[in-house]
Amino acid sequence: SLAAEEGFRARFEAEIESLKKLKHPNIVRLFGYGEQAGTLFYAMELVDGTSLEDELRAGRRFDWREVTTIAIKLCRALKHAHDHGVIHRDLKPANILIDLRGEPKVMDFGLAKCLESNDGLTATGDVLGTPSYMSPEQARGETSKIGQCSDVYSLGGILYCMLTGRPPFQYS
């Protein structure tokens, strides 16, 4: 049903273009993509592990050493994405996988924005992201101001949650 929505193909193609640029050990890899009998698809790396959200919901608390190690790897992954003109725009614990070796991997670039394109896929004033982790500019719907700092803000919220067991802000 998503494929029938207006603008879906353009969003799908934009996500593929973002993912094709990203080759980093802490970002889930794109292996292939295409269309079969009118159905768009892509194949991603299978990460054996769990999401950071599942870990937190199960009550796991991370000590500062673990958080520091994971933070460094996630910062490197974000730098790689940003260096390639890709802003994630929806970083949250559900979009970070932890594999069986404890390695974090950023996934779900579905809201990603390529800096060099002004494709108009998101109208000004739209609020996209997850409220507990979104940056102030995202919460205000200021899409033209969303950039690298927005991802860094969201990452800070994730790290806070890893240490405390709750997001920095909670909305009902």
Secondary structure, DSSP 8 states (H G I E B T S, - for coil): -GGGSTTHHHHHHHHHHHHHH---TTB--EEEEEEETTEEEEEE----EEEHHHHHHTT----HHHHHHHHHHHHHHHHHHHHTTEE-S---GGGEEEETTS-EEE---TT-EETT-----S-TT---S-TTT--HHHHTT-GGG-SHHHHHHHHHHHHHHHHHSS-SS---
